[in-house]
Amino acid sequence: MSTTAYSNHARSGFADGTNYDQYRPSFPEGSVNTLLEAVRVADLPGAAIVDLGAGTGKFTEILARRHEEFRITAVEPHEGMRQVLQAKHLKNVEVKEGMANQIPVDDHTVDAVIVAQAFHWFANVESLREFHRVLKPHGALGLVWNIEDYNAARSHVAATSWEAELQDLTWSFDDGAPRYRHEKWKEVFDKQLKSNPLSIIATADPLFSLPLAAHECKWTVWLTKDDLMKRYWTLSQVAVLEGDEKEKTRQAFLKALESPDVEVNQKGEIAVHGSTYSFWTTKIPSEPQPMD
């Protein structure tokens, strides 16, 4: 997807930054530790990190609380989400407008680029080249997603029948935009090319090492029916629904919650299952150019 298309989808699907911030989940501590160790910034005081597609700061907040006192550049193109993030006044965080192909930092100055919940929007070689530009030699790229069972890939088996019903409902929406669940975002790493403008031949020159390393952490959260519905409505392809389609979706959502395997605790909260998926790789430094 082009960065322009990403921007257009973001304006509509993520228009309500406040609801997104309130109802989207945070990231498990274990997954965060694993990812930060993998991208080589855990216990590295003052490491420079770009939090790309920072949104309302769900991951930025975690970075800002860390003992390393990271120097964080939170880059987000969506004005509404950026305003929510800026209002948090997070320590050592500079919030900037930018895109995956226009990261507002200097060349070779960043220890790690981390993309939480967003890489599928701009999984293209143009973005990889920009990551490569801003990263220091041997800097690292980290990708992480929180994925509820109802928003998972077709290959994922939901923990319950009601979540499987919602998974089918989620897959019934097709706005032409890429999602994590489509699993297409990985393909860009196999298409890494750098073209020599003086040659008509494009030669393979990988920007990041392969294969991607990966980690999965399963989790369960307990939500009221109302909060669960509000979380479901933060999915960008659901948030844009209107009129009859919105009501039809609401009824399908409520019907799924009538399944006998819905687990409810004493507070009336429902057990919601999902996983945090983390991936990482390291920059392959460019070959030095021969002297004339």
CORDALIN-V11226 format. One record per backbone hydrogen bond with DSSP energy under -1.0 kcal/mol. NH is the residue of the N-H (numbers start at 1). CO is the residue of the C=O. E is the energy in kcal/mol with one decimal. If there is no record, write none. Layout:
BEGIN
nh->NH co->CO e->E
nh->NH co->CO e->E
END
This chain:
BEGIN
nh->6 co->2 e->-2.2
nh->7 co->3 e->-2.2
nh->8 co->4 e->-2.2
nh->9 co->5 e->-2.5
nh->10 co->6 e->-2.4
nh->11 co->7 e->-2.1
nh->12 co->8 e->-1.2
nh->13 co->9 e->-2.9
nh->14 co->10 e->-1.8
nh->15 co->12 e->-1.1
nh->17 co->15 e->-1.3
nh->20 co->16 e->-1.9
nh->21 co->17 e->-2.4
nh->22 co->18 e->-2.0
nh->23 co->19 e->-2.5
nh->24 co->20 e->-2.0
nh->32 co->28 e->-2.2
nh->33 co->29 e->-2.7
nh->34 co->30 e->-2.3
nh->35 co->31 e->-2.4
nh->36 co->32 e->-2.7
nh->37 co->33 e->-2.2
nh->38 co->34 e->-2.0
nh->39 co->35 e->-2.2
nh->40 co->37 e->-1.1
nh->41 co->36 e->-2.3
nh->42 co->36 e->-1.5
nh->44 co->41 e->-2.1
nh->46 co->68 e->-2.9
nh->47 co->44 e->-1.7
nh->49 co->71 e->-2.6
nh->50 co->112 e->-2.3
nh->51 co->73 e->-2.3
nh->52 co->114 e->-2.3
nh->53 co->75 e->-1.8
nh->54 co->75 e->-2.0
nh->57 co->54 e->-2.2
nh->61 co->57 e->-2.5
nh->63 co->59 e->-2.1
nh->64 co->60 e->-2.6
nh->65 co->61 e->-1.2
nh->66 co->63 e->-1.0
nh->69 co->66 e->-1.2
nh->71 co->47 e->-2.5
nh->72 co->92 e->-2.7
nh->73 co->49 e->-2.8
nh->74 co->94 e->-2.1
nh->75 co->51 e->-2.3
nh->76 co->96 e->-2.2
nh->82 co->78 e->-2.5
nh->83 co->79 e->-2.3
nh->84 co->80 e->-1.5
nh->85 co->81 e->-2.2
nh->86 co->82 e->-2.9
nh->87 co->83 e->-1.9
nh->88 co->85 e->-1.4
nh->89 co->86 e->-1.4
nh->93 co->90 e->-1.3
nh->94 co->72 e->-2.8
nh->96 co->74 e->-3.0
nh->99 co->102 e->-1.3
nh->102 co->99 e->-1.3
nh->105 co->103 e->-2.3
nh->108 co->133 e->-2.8
nh->109 co->134 e->-1.7
nh->110 co->134 e->-2.2
nh->111 co->48 e->-1.9
nh->112 co->48 e->-1.5
nh->113 co->140 e->-2.2
nh->114 co->50 e->-3.0
nh->115 co->142 e->-2.7
nh->117 co->144 e->-3.4
nh->121 co->118 e->-2.3
nh->122 co->119 e->-1.4
nh->124 co->122 e->-2.1
nh->128 co->124 e->-1.8
nh->129 co->125 e->-2.5
nh->130 co->126 e->-1.5
nh->131 co->127 e->-2.6
nh->132 co->128 e->-2.5
nh->133 co->129 e->-1.9
nh->134 co->130 e->-2.0
nh->135 co->131 e->-1.9
nh->136 co->110 e->-2.8
nh->139 co->136 e->-2.7
nh->140 co->111 e->-1.8
nh->141 co->281 e->-2.9
nh->142 co->113 e->-2.9
nh->143 co->279 e->-3.1
nh->144 co->115 e->-2.2
nh->145 co->277 e->-2.2
nh->147 co->275 e->-3.0
nh->149 co->273 e->-2.8
nh->151 co->148 e->-2.3
nh->152 co->149 e->-1.3
nh->156 co->153 e->-1.5
nh->164 co->160 e->-1.6
nh->165 co->161 e->-2.2
nh->166 co->162 e->-2.1
nh->167 co->163 e->-2.1
nh->168 co->164 e->-2.2
nh->169 co->165 e->-2.1
nh->170 co->166 e->-2.9
nh->171 co->167 e->-2.1
nh->173 co->170 e->-1.4
nh->183 co->180 e->-1.9
nh->187 co->184 e->-1.7
nh->189 co->186 e->-1.4
nh->190 co->187 e->-1.3
nh->191 co->188 e->-1.2
nh->194 co->203 e->-1.2
nh->199 co->196 e->-2.4
nh->209 co->282 e->-2.4
nh->213 co->280 e->-2.2
nh->215 co->278 e->-2.2
nh->217 co->276 e->-2.1
nh->219 co->274 e->-2.7
nh->221 co->272 e->-2.6
nh->223 co->270 e->-2.3
nh->228 co->224 e->-2.8
nh->229 co->225 e->-2.2
nh->230 co->226 e->-2.2
nh->231 co->227 e->-2.4
nh->232 co->228 e->-2.6
nh->233 co->229 e->-2.1
nh->234 co->231 e->-1.7
nh->235 co->232 e->-1.5
nh->238 co->235 e->-1.5
nh->239 co->235 e->-2.8
nh->241 co->238 e->-1.8
nh->246 co->242 e->-1.2
nh->247 co->243 e->-2.1
nh->248 co->244 e->-2.8
nh->249 co->245 e->-2.0
nh->250 co->246 e->-2.1
nh->251 co->247 e->-2.4
nh->252 co->248 e->-2.0
nh->253 co->249 e->-2.3
nh->254 co->250 e->-2.3
nh->255 co->251 e->-2.3
nh->256 co->252 e->-1.9
nh->257 co->253 e->-1.2
nh->258 co->255 e->-1.7
nh->259 co->256 e->-1.6
nh->262 co->259 e->-1.5
nh->265 co->269 e->-2.3
nh->268 co->265 e->-2.0
nh->270 co->223 e->-4.0
nh->271 co->263 e->-2.2
nh->272 co->221 e->-3.4
nh->274 co->219 e->-2.1
nh->275 co->147 e->-2.3
nh->276 co->217 e->-2.7
nh->277 co->145 e->-2.6
nh->278 co->215 e->-2.9
nh->279 co->143 e->-2.9
nh->280 co->213 e->-1.7
nh->281 co->141 e->-1.9
nh->283 co->139 e->-3.3
nh->284 co->207 e->-2.9
END
